[in-house]
């Protein structure tokens, strides 16, 4: 009985495997050993290429209309708003690929000629496809030297590549989007027409690169920002939220001049941090780009032989929603008393009262009156 059961299970596995293989093989003329099978199968499963027909005709040249259709589907822009409605002598809105052609033209993927023709059944060259991909994908951080070296090291027909195209082709090589068909992997063949199989590989590579960009973007948006700056000790981290304890000292820089001699209660002023405020792991706790808004709460002018001038003010940080988040504190060392929810700055003299003046660019040291929490991913001051 056990033997029969095992035979039945094995038979079921073979049956299911056979079904999966049957579904994976989308076209009669594209088998598992075909050089572009994986890419063609992927695009077919994503409905980017039509799998209603028995054959794919991988070695046929792809037409301009077919290429536009594949790219727009791959970019998921079938319903993209059209900025400009182009008209062509040889293709109108009754053409089967019109919605894809007009969007591709708007994106600069392809264009018509000066006579007003689009040539939807014409073919597209490898240089045209490569140029489009480089314009679409992020390549600005690739140097000209690296791009040229990539071509020289990988293509035997480097000397046949025109100078105007070398930088573009080199960038495409560095980000690995060029379709390389055996046995001509070492030939760029920049002026040859693109086959349907090559088009599938070009577009599959484009999807791979754009997906990696999305992953990088997600990682960047969900990771703490790292940088150099002024290190703050004894912070407490809980996930993405870092707490700066009460009495943490923070440096600020005043913009303009602030003096107890002429300041008025209610007067607003601006300040900033002189550098990023970071922890020992260099997570940015408070960015130097944060705008600090100060408000004078009280002014005490200097009086001879009685007291020095005093300014009492509070600070708020402007968050990403342009809302103010209050930072409570008081000046370090020079304040003889604490005043709740206030920052106090006092200048002392032995025999004569003096007005306190904070000059433009001067660093003041503020001690937090209560703990402050910041999100080190979004950079926002929470409270």
Secondary structure, DSSP 8 states (H G I E B T S, - for coil): -HHHHHHHHHHHHHHHHHHHHHHH---TT--TTSTTHHHHHHHHHTTSS--SSS---TTSB-BHHHHHHHHHHHTT-TT---S-----SS--TTSTTHHHHHHHHHHTS----TTS---TTSB-BHHHHHHHHHHHS--TTS-HHHHHHHHHHH-TTGGGS-HHHHHHHHHHHHTT-----TT-TT---TTSB-BHHHHHHHHHHHHHHHHHHHHHHHHHHTS--B---EE--S-EEETTEEEE-TT-EEEEEEES-EETTT--TT-EEEEE-SS-EE-TT-BEEE-TT--EEEEEEEEE--BTTTB--EEEEEEEEE-TTS-EEEE-EEETTT-SS--TT-EEEE---SSS----EE-TT-EEEEEESS-EEEETTT--B--
